[in-house]
Amino acid sequence: MKHAPIALAMCLVALPAAAGDAPATDREAILAMQGEYIVDFAFDETVALQAGYERNPAMRSGADETVIVIEDRPGRIVLQHILVDAKSQHVTKHWRQDWTYEAPTRFEFSDDQTWTVRAVPAALGEGAWTQCVYEVSDAPRYCGTGRWEHQGGISTWTSDLSWRPLPRREYTKREDYNALSVVNRHTITPNGWTHEQFNTKVRRNADGTRVELVREFGFNDYQKADGIDFSAAYAYWDATRDFWARVRSRWDGFLRDGTGAHLKTKIDGMAMIIPLFTQASTLEEGGAVSDGEIDAVFAEWVEPAGSTPVAGAR
């Protein structure tokens, strides 16, 4: 089902001075990720790096997902993913990806439930886009920086190596590692786009040592969807987009204007997800949510990260 464009929810953010020089071909590639998709998620552990390690079974799942442009400026594009269950029409606000051209800083997963803001080295950031990915509550996940390549009519972006926390598919099942070392690659295809993940599962120790357990390849395939009703997703976003813009502005205070964020929740983040999703439901039902109610959630569960890097985090 096709849907009329949704009004953009614009954030008040400071852009790098060079943002206006972002290549048009790069912008076109990023904007090509918007649309309605059937998504297949596949993760396979490949190379065992420790004696006695047994590779875990492959993981397969799928979803129907729409990707909406919620901000579009010369040097900044923000894409919001929303899941819809085809049978029940149940909607789940999913992950978000922010793209910034020649970003001066980015956040990095530096310790348990902690993301620290650090400068992007000039040599890495020149001519490059930094992609930052966020949780369903708009809490941080990871960032990566890289350049788009456009060869033979194919557009591909490859990140540098960066850290991210355990994925939702494993943090309730695994205690043998506490971080992923990742290179991400996005490619625009004739019928959608793909997200490849070159992961290494790592145990980072407090003394600065690391143990690499196993490599993993992740492949997320976004194929354009026909005949799927995404109207519930658009209705949800129409009702809640201003609320989520207010939530993003709170996170920006830590991740764009501050030193970073430390979450006082358990690793699943549900202590923040539940109240924020409940507030969004209130708006869906025609109610109101005050700034004070949003601030109360952040005051309870988020605090600034320290400016000193944690030993063993890099």
Secondary structure, DSSP 8 states (H G I E B T S, - for coil): ----------------TTGGG--HHHHHHHHTT-EEEEEEEEEEEEEE-STT------EEEEEEEEEEEEEEETTEEEEEEEEE-TTT--EEEEEEEEEEET-SEEEEEEETTEEEEEE--HHHHTT-EEEEEE-TTS-EEEEEEE-EEEETTEEEEE---EEE---TTTTTT--S--EEEEEEEEEEETTEEEEEEEEEEEEE-TTS-EEEEEEEEEEEEEEE-SS---HHHHHHHHHHHHHHHHHHHHHHHHHTSSSEEEE-S-TT-HHHHHHHHHHHHHHHTT----HHHHHHHHHHHEEE--SS--TT--
